[in-house]
């Protein structure tokens, strides 16, 4: 078997260099007693190559601390990292070293940084330095692997640079990312080809070249990359990226992308649903049922715009869908959990009136969802928050905060907020508490008649 050579004490990054020629040594007499006799399969495998190492004298990772009992304990974050580092240094498998580099990047993101206070500035600095040291070690290892032609390392390192990881002042560095995307793309990495195309389209780290972007997108599409196929489909539909307008070809690309849709790239499902909703002359016919099926598939993948559209359909009975409060609220909630501002405001409307057996009426929840929509920049939600705070619906009355919301809505052109700011701050609003009613099915932004027959001044 191989005897592990003891590496000299050098800088940590150099520990991943290729080791010197290893020397053979005979195992001691009780080796197999400690580790168990190897099976005949191992001998057969060992006879095929003299470079196949024998089993190590003990487990690479000691899991004794995980055994059930009174002394059971989980590894600390630092201990786990050290064991992983030692394991990575023992192997020359680039895939294992790559996994360790990815682990260090992930660990740096979850590394706790104490809140900055006058008494713990030194602790904060040490925590930040520890995180930066992890990132430096990871990017250094990734660069070594990338230079040796490891494709996954080339792409992951490029992705780090593109997201401001391991860069100066944590800023996006496409000048370093783009060449690595190209390098990985040349080795057949589909995601890298797609990202290289995106760089060429937008001029990130390179000149803006539509023709070159199309080449990269086609290369990724040949590997069935859903994002690349979607981008080509939209380009063909609209005549973008220097391509002639061809709805027929565009729809073909969208269908291919939809067949391979993922949670990261569900966009083709949504776009095809919209096309089937209105139809395309001589290319696609109107099919509401199929459109809702596509929207449901995209919503299942977590795509917020599709979930919101289905919420509307089941609330108002659009596109052949029955009016179903439970499904409407369900799909609105999927979108709202991803901070889709219109979906958040739609939940405000549902909570204002409630739905028997589905959703209890709650002014407090209505106000909170309106706040979330307002924070996302929705003008009518800002006006609603102003009204809630002025009248005292779901929250304590606060004229000062109310005026702040009205001003924000007015800055975005909300006419009702402008009118309210021009009026006297303490003048009672028409309708009072009972005016907070559900929206009309014809126009989400129009005044609607509610359950008390009064004009809805919020929705």
C-alpha positions as CSV (number, residue, x, y, z in Angstrom):
1,X,0.0,0.0,0.0
2,X,1.0,3.6,-0.2
3,X,2.5,5.4,2.8
4,X,1.1,8.9,3.0
5,X,4.1,11.4,2.6
6,X,4.0,14.2,5.2
7,X,3.8,17.5,3.3
8,X,6.2,20.3,4.3
9,X,4.7,23.2,6.2
10,X,4.0,25.8,3.5
11,X,1.4,28.3,2.7
12,X,-2.1,26.8,2.9
13,X,-2.8,27.2,-0.8
14,X,0.3,25.3,-1.8
15,X,-0.9,22.2,0.0
16,X,-3.0,21.4,-3.1
17,X,0.1,21.1,-5.4
18,X,0.8,17.8,-7.0
19,X,2.7,15.5,-4.5
20,X,6.1,14.1,-5.0
21,X,6.4,10.5,-6.1
22,X,4.9,8.3,-3.5
23,X,6.8,5.3,-1.9
24,X,5.5,1.9,-1.2
25,X,5.6,0.4,2.3
26,X,4.3,-2.9,3.6
27,X,1.3,-2.9,6.0
28,X,1.9,-3.9,9.6
29,X,0.7,-7.3,10.8
30,X,-2.5,-6.2,12.4
31,X,-3.6,-3.8,9.6
32,X,-6.4,-6.1,8.4
33,X,-7.4,-7.0,11.9
34,X,-8.1,-3.3,12.5
35,X,-9.7,-2.5,9.2
36,X,-11.2,-5.8,8.1
37,X,-10.0,-8.0,5.3
38,X,-10.7,-6.5,1.9
39,X,-12.9,-8.4,-0.5
40,X,-11.7,-10.2,-3.6
41,X,-13.2,-7.4,-5.7
42,X,-10.7,-5.0,-4.2
43,X,-7.8,-7.3,-5.1
44,X,-9.2,-7.6,-8.6
45,X,-9.4,-3.8,-9.0
46,X,-5.9,-3.4,-7.5
47,X,-4.4,-5.8,-10.0
48,X,-5.6,-3.6,-12.9
49,X,-3.4,-0.6,-11.9
50,X,-0.3,-0.3,-9.8
51,X,-1.4,3.3,-8.9
52,X,-4.6,2.2,-7.2
53,X,-4.0,3.0,-3.5
54,X,-4.8,0.5,-0.7
55,X,-7.5,1.4,1.8
56,X,-6.3,4.0,4.3
57,X,-5.4,2.7,7.8
58,X,-8.5,4.5,9.2
59,X,-11.6,6.5,8.1
60,X,-10.8,9.9,6.6
61,X,-13.5,11.4,8.8
62,X,-14.0,10.2,12.3
63,X,-17.7,10.1,13.0
64,X,-17.4,8.8,16.6
65,X,-18.7,12.0,17.9
66,X,-22.0,11.3,16.1
67,X,-22.6,8.0,17.9
68,X,-25.8,7.9,20.0
69,X,-25.3,8.4,23.7
70,X,-24.8,10.9,26.4
71,X,-21.7,12.3,24.8
72,X,-23.2,12.7,21.3
73,X,-22.4,16.1,19.8
74,X,-22.3,17.7,16.4
75,X,-19.1,19.0,14.8
76,X,-18.5,22.7,15.2
77,X,-18.4,24.7,12.1
78,X,-14.6,25.1,12.3
79,X,-14.0,21.4,13.0
80,X,-16.1,20.4,10.0
81,X,-14.1,22.8,7.8
82,X,-10.8,21.5,9.1
83,X,-11.7,17.9,8.5
84,X,-13.0,18.7,5.0
85,X,-9.8,20.6,4.3
86,X,-7.6,17.7,5.5
87,X,-9.6,15.3,3.4
88,X,-9.3,17.5,0.3
89,X,-5.5,17.7,0.7
90,X,-5.2,13.9,0.9
91,X,-6.7,13.4,-2.6
92,X,-5.7,14.5,-6.0
93,X,-9.2,14.1,-7.4
94,X,-10.1,17.5,-8.9
95,X,-13.8,16.8,-8.3
96,X,-13.4,16.4,-4.6
97,X,-11.2,19.5,-4.4
98,X,-13.8,21.4,-6.3
99,X,-16.5,20.2,-3.9
100,X,-14.4,21.5,-1.0
101,X,-14.0,24.9,-2.7
102,X,-17.8,25.1,-3.2
103,X,-18.2,24.2,0.5
104,X,-15.9,27.0,1.6
105,X,-17.9,29.5,-0.5
106,X,-21.2,28.3,1.0
107,X,-19.6,28.4,4.4
108,X,-18.5,32.0,3.9
109,X,-22.1,33.0,3.1
110,X,-23.5,31.4,6.3
111,X,-20.6,32.5,8.6
112,X,-22.2,34.6,11.3
113,X,-21.1,38.2,11.5
114,X,-21.9,39.9,14.9
115,X,-23.9,43.1,14.9
116,X,-21.6,46.1,15.0
117,X,-21.6,47.7,18.4
118,X,-19.2,50.0,20.2
119,X,-17.9,47.1,22.4
120,X,-17.4,44.4,19.8
121,X,-15.8,46.1,16.8
122,X,-12.8,43.8,17.1
123,X,-15.0,40.7,17.0
124,X,-16.8,42.0,13.9
125,X,-13.4,42.7,12.1
126,X,-12.2,39.2,13.0
127,X,-15.4,37.6,11.7
128,X,-15.2,39.6,8.4
129,X,-11.5,38.7,8.0
130,X,-12.3,35.0,8.6
131,X,-15.0,35.1,5.9
132,X,-12.6,36.8,3.5
133,X,-9.9,34.3,4.2
134,X,-12.3,31.5,3.4
135,X,-13.2,33.1,0.1
136,X,-9.5,33.7,-0.7
137,X,-8.7,30.1,-0.1
138,X,-11.6,28.9,-2.1
139,X,-11.0,31.1,-5.1
140,X,-7.3,30.3,-5.0
141,X,-8.1,26.5,-5.2
142,X,-10.7,27.1,-7.9
143,X,-8.2,29.1,-10.0
144,X,-5.6,26.2,-9.7
145,X,-8.3,23.7,-10.8
146,X,-9.5,26.0,-13.6
147,X,-5.9,26.5,-14.9
148,X,-5.7,22.7,-15.1
149,X,-8.8,22.5,-17.2
150,X,-11.4,21.5,-14.7
151,X,-14.6,22.8,-16.4
152,X,-16.8,23.0,-13.3
153,X,-14.2,25.1,-11.6
154,X,-13.9,27.4,-14.5
155,X,-17.7,28.0,-14.5
156,X,-18.1,28.3,-10.8
157,X,-15.2,30.8,-10.5
158,X,-16.7,32.9,-13.3
159,X,-20.0,32.8,-11.4
160,X,-18.3,34.0,-8.3
161,X,-16.7,36.9,-10.1
162,X,-20.0,37.8,-11.8
163,X,-21.6,37.9,-8.3
164,X,-18.9,39.9,-6.6
165,X,-17.4,37.0,-4.6
166,X,-13.6,37.2,-4.3
167,X,-13.5,40.5,-6.1
168,X,-12.3,44.0,-5.1
169,X,-14.8,45.6,-2.8
170,X,-17.2,42.7,-3.6
171,X,-18.2,44.3,-6.9
172,X,-19.2,42.4,-10.0
173,X,-16.1,41.7,-12.1
174,X,-17.2,40.6,-15.6
175,X,-13.8,41.4,-17.0
176,X,-12.6,38.3,-15.1
177,X,-15.8,36.3,-15.4
178,X,-16.4,36.5,-19.1
179,X,-13.2,34.8,-20.2
180,X,-13.8,32.0,-17.8
181,X,-17.4,31.6,-19.1
182,X,-16.0,31.4,-22.7
183,X,-13.4,28.9,-21.6
184,X,-15.9,26.6,-19.9
185,X,-18.3,27.0,-22.9
186,X,-15.6,25.7,-25.2
187,X,-15.4,22.6,-23.1
188,X,-19.2,22.0,-23.6
189,X,-20.5,23.6,-20.4
190,X,-24.1,24.6,-21.3
191,X,-24.6,27.1,-18.4
192,X,-21.3,28.8,-19.3
193,X,-22.3,29.1,-22.9
194,X,-25.6,30.7,-21.9
195,X,-23.9,33.1,-19.5
196,X,-21.3,34.0,-22.1
197,X,-24.1,34.8,-24.5
198,X,-25.8,37.0,-21.9
199,X,-22.4,38.9,-21.4
200,X,-22.1,39.5,-25.2
201,X,-25.7,40.6,-25.4
202,X,-25.3,43.2,-22.6
203,X,-21.6,44.1,-23.1
204,X,-20.5,42.7,-19.7
205,X,-16.8,42.2,-19.7
206,X,-16.7,42.4,-23.5
207,X,-18.0,44.3,-26.5
208,X,-21.7,44.2,-27.1
209,X,-22.1,41.8,-30.0
210,X,-25.5,40.3,-30.9
211,X,-24.1,37.9,-33.5
212,X,-21.7,36.4,-31.0
213,X,-24.4,36.3,-28.3
214,X,-26.6,34.3,-30.7
215,X,-23.7,31.9,-31.4
216,X,-23.3,31.2,-27.6
217,X,-27.1,30.9,-27.1
218,X,-27.3,28.3,-30.0
219,X,-24.4,26.4,-28.5
220,X,-26.2,26.2,-25.2
221,X,-29.5,25.5,-26.8
222,X,-27.9,22.5,-28.6
223,X,-27.3,21.1,-25.1
224,X,-31.0,21.7,-24.3
225,X,-30.4,24.7,-22.0
226,X,-33.9,26.1,-21.3
227,X,-32.7,29.6,-20.7
228,X,-30.9,29.8,-24.0
229,X,-33.8,28.3,-25.9
230,X,-36.2,30.8,-24.3
231,X,-33.9,33.7,-25.2
232,X,-33.7,32.5,-28.8
233,X,-37.5,32.2,-28.9
234,X,-38.1,35.7,-27.7
235,X,-35.5,37.0,-30.1
236,X,-37.2,35.3,-33.0
237,X,-40.6,36.5,-31.9
238,X,-39.6,40.1,-31.7
239,X,-36.8,40.3,-34.2
240,X,-34.1,40.9,-31.6
241,X,-30.3,40.2,-31.5
242,X,-30.1,40.9,-35.2
243,X,-32.5,38.1,-36.1
244,X,-35.3,38.6,-38.5
245,X,-38.8,38.5,-37.0
246,X,-40.2,34.9,-37.2
247,X,-43.0,34.0,-34.9
248,X,-43.1,30.5,-36.2
249,X,-39.5,29.8,-35.3
250,X,-39.9,31.7,-32.0
251,X,-42.7,29.5,-30.9
252,X,-40.7,26.4,-31.8
253,X,-37.9,27.5,-29.5
254,X,-40.4,28.4,-26.7
255,X,-41.9,24.9,-27.0
256,X,-38.5,23.3,-26.7
257,X,-37.7,25.4,-23.7
258,X,-41.0,24.7,-22.1
259,X,-40.4,20.9,-22.4
260,X,-37.1,21.4,-20.4
261,X,-38.4,24.1,-18.0
262,X,-36.8,24.2,-14.5
263,X,-37.4,26.3,-11.4
264,X,-34.6,28.6,-12.7
265,X,-36.0,28.8,-16.2
266,X,-39.8,28.5,-16.2
267,X,-40.2,31.6,-18.4
268,X,-41.1,29.7,-21.7
269,X,-44.2,28.1,-20.0
270,X,-45.5,31.6,-19.0
271,X,-44.8,33.1,-22.4
272,X,-46.5,30.2,-24.3
273,X,-49.5,30.6,-22.0
274,X,-49.8,34.3,-22.8
275,X,-49.5,33.5,-26.6
276,X,-52.3,30.8,-26.3
277,X,-54.4,33.3,-24.5
278,X,-54.4,35.8,-27.4
279,X,-53.3,33.6,-30.3
280,X,-50.8,34.2,-33.0
281,X,-52.0,34.5,-36.6
282,X,-51.2,31.3,-38.6
283,X,-49.0,30.1,-35.8
284,X,-50.9,29.5,-32.6
285,X,-54.6,29.3,-31.9
286,X,-56.4,30.6,-28.8
287,X,-56.7,27.8,-26.2
288,X,-57.6,29.0,-22.7
289,X,-57.6,25.5,-21.3
290,X,-54.0,24.8,-22.5
291,X,-53.0,28.3,-21.4
292,X,-54.1,27.7,-17.8
293,X,-52.3,24.3,-17.9
294,X,-49.1,26.0,-18.8
295,X,-49.6,28.7,-16.1
296,X,-50.2,25.9,-13.6
297,X,-46.9,24.2,-14.6
298,X,-45.0,27.4,-14.2
299,X,-46.7,28.1,-10.9
300,X,-45.7,24.7,-9.6
301,X,-42.1,25.6,-10.4
302,X,-42.6,28.7,-8.3
303,X,-42.8,31.3,-11.1
304,X,-44.6,34.3,-9.4
305,X,-46.1,36.0,-12.5
306,X,-47.8,32.7,-13.5
307,X,-49.1,32.2,-10.0
308,X,-50.5,35.7,-9.9
309,X,-52.2,35.3,-13.3
310,X,-53.9,32.1,-12.1
311,X,-55.0,33.9,-8.9
312,X,-56.8,36.5,-11.1
313,X,-58.4,33.8,-13.2
314,X,-59.8,31.9,-10.2
315,X,-60.9,35.1,-8.5
316,X,-62.8,36.6,-11.4
317,X,-63.6,33.4,-13.5
318,X,-61.4,34.4,-16.4
319,X,-60.1,32.1,-19.2
320,X,-62.7,29.5,-18.5
321,X,-61.7,29.0,-14.9
322,X,-64.4,28.7,-12.3
323,X,-64.6,31.3,-9.5
324,X,-62.8,29.6,-6.7
325,X,-61.7,31.6,-3.7
326,X,-59.5,28.8,-2.3
327,X,-57.5,28.4,-5.5
328,X,-57.3,32.1,-6.1
329,X,-55.9,32.7,-2.6
330,X,-53.6,29.7,-3.0
331,X,-52.0,31.0,-6.2
332,X,-51.9,34.6,-4.9
333,X,-50.0,33.3,-1.9
334,X,-47.4,31.5,-4.0
335,X,-46.7,34.8,-5.8
336,X,-46.9,36.9,-2.7
337,X,-44.3,34.8,-0.9
338,X,-41.9,35.8,-3.6
339,X,-42.7,39.5,-3.0
340,X,-44.9,39.9,-6.1
341,X,-46.4,43.2,-5.3
342,X,-49.7,42.8,-7.1
343,X,-50.2,39.5,-5.5
344,X,-49.5,41.0,-2.1
345,X,-52.1,43.6,-2.7
346,X,-54.6,41.0,-4.0
347,X,-54.3,39.3,-0.6
348,X,-55.1,42.6,1.0
349,X,-58.4,42.6,-0.9
350,X,-59.1,39.0,0.2
351,X,-58.4,39.7,3.8
352,X,-60.6,42.8,3.8
353,X,-63.7,40.8,3.0
354,X,-62.6,37.2,3.9
355,X,-64.0,34.0,2.4
356,X,-66.2,31.7,4.5
357,X,-64.5,28.4,5.2
358,X,-61.4,29.5,3.3
359,X,-59.9,32.7,4.7
360,X,-61.0,34.6,7.9
361,X,-61.5,38.3,7.6
362,X,-58.6,40.2,9.1
363,X,-58.0,44.0,8.9
364,X,-54.6,43.5,10.5
365,X,-53.5,41.0,7.8
366,X,-54.9,43.3,5.1
367,X,-52.8,46.2,6.4
368,X,-49.6,44.1,6.6
369,X,-50.0,42.8,3.0
370,X,-50.7,46.3,1.8
371,X,-47.5,47.4,3.5
372,X,-45.5,44.7,1.8
373,X,-46.9,45.7,-1.6
374,X,-46.2,49.4,-0.8
375,X,-42.6,48.6,0.2
376,X,-42.3,46.9,-3.2
377,X,-43.2,50.1,-4.9
378,X,-46.9,49.7,-5.8
379,X,-48.5,53.1,-5.8
380,X,-52.1,52.0,-5.1
381,X,-50.8,50.0,-2.1
382,X,-49.1,53.1,-0.8
383,X,-52.4,55.0,-1.0
384,X,-54.2,52.1,0.7
385,X,-51.7,52.2,3.6
386,X,-52.2,55.9,3.9
387,X,-56.0,55.3,4.2
388,X,-55.5,52.4,6.7
389,X,-53.3,54.7,8.9
390,X,-55.6,57.6,8.6
391,X,-58.8,55.8,9.4
392,X,-57.3,53.2,11.7
393,X,-57.9,49.9,9.9
394,X,-55.8,47.0,11.0
395,X,-53.5,49.4,12.8
396,X,-53.5,52.4,15.2
397,X,-54.4,55.7,13.5
398,X,-51.3,57.8,12.6
399,X,-51.8,60.9,10.6
400,X,-48.1,61.6,10.2
401,X,-47.3,58.1,8.7
402,X,-50.5,58.3,6.7
403,X,-49.4,61.5,5.0
404,X,-46.0,59.9,4.3
405,X,-47.7,57.1,2.4
406,X,-49.9,59.5,0.5
407,X,-46.9,61.5,-0.5
408,X,-45.1,58.4,-1.8
409,X,-48.1,57.4,-3.8
410,X,-48.5,61.0,-5.1
411,X,-44.9,61.0,-6.3
412,X,-45.7,58.0,-8.4
413,X,-48.8,59.8,-9.9
414,X,-51.6,58.3,-7.8
415,X,-54.4,60.8,-8.4
416,X,-56.3,59.8,-5.2
417,X,-53.3,60.4,-3.1
418,X,-52.8,63.8,-4.7
419,X,-56.3,64.8,-4.0
420,X,-56.1,63.6,-0.4
421,X,-52.9,65.6,0.2
422,X,-54.7,68.7,-1.1
423,X,-57.6,68.2,1.3
424,X,-57.6,68.8,5.0
425,X,-55.7,66.1,6.9
426,X,-58.4,65.6,9.5
427,X,-61.3,65.7,7.1
428,X,-63.2,62.4,7.4
429,X,-63.1,60.2,4.3
430,X,-66.3,59.0,2.6
431,X,-67.4,55.6,3.5
432,X,-65.3,55.2,6.7
433,X,-64.5,51.7,7.8
434,X,-67.2,50.1,5.6
435,X,-65.7,51.6,2.5
436,X,-62.9,49.0,2.5
437,X,-64.6,46.6,0.1
438,X,-63.5,44.0,-2.5
439,X,-62.4,44.9,-6.0
440,X,-64.6,45.0,-9.0
441,X,-64.1,42.2,-11.6
442,X,-63.9,44.5,-14.5
443,X,-61.1,46.8,-13.5
444,X,-58.6,46.2,-10.7
445,X,-58.0,49.9,-10.4
446,X,-61.5,51.2,-10.8
447,X,-64.0,52.1,-8.1
448,X,-66.3,49.2,-7.4
449,X,-69.5,48.7,-5.6
450,X,-69.0,46.6,-2.5
451,X,-71.2,44.7,-0.1
452,X,-72.7,47.8,1.5
453,X,-73.4,49.4,-1.9
454,X,-70.8,52.1,-1.3
455,X,-67.9,53.1,-3.6
456,X,-64.7,51.3,-2.8
457,X,-62.1,54.1,-2.3
458,X,-59.2,51.7,-1.8
459,X,-59.1,49.1,-4.5
